[in-house]
Amino acid sequence: MIYAIGSFLIAALGGLMMATQVFRDKTPSPLIAVIHGVLGATGLGLLLWLVLTSEVSNVALAGLGILLVAALGGFFLASFHLRGKPHPKAIVAIHAGVAVVGVITLIFAIL
């Protein structure tokens, strides 16, 4: 779970850079978006593998569920990249908030 959390934390750095661009009314970097998505997907994959191959707490399962919701928001935001449209700031903020709550939940699961 430590590796999954690490992947999410590194992805968060890219997310922070992109959110800064969105809130400055600029288009986020496609390269950062891809790296952010790959790191987030890696974290989800590691976490899902952990859940499927070993017993984890209900807190960890909740963290997985929360992060899956964040991933759905990420896919929705990626569609704005593909369509060349401005990202909705409210959705960016919600996506970030949900992801932060998910990662914090995972941190609580290992404590």
Secondary structure by P-SEA (a helix, b strand, c coil): caaaaaaaaaaaaaaaaaaaaaaacccccaaaaaaaaaaaaaaaaaaaaaaacccccaaaaaaaaaaaaaaaaaaaaaaaaaacccccaaaaaaaaaaaaaaaaaaaaaac
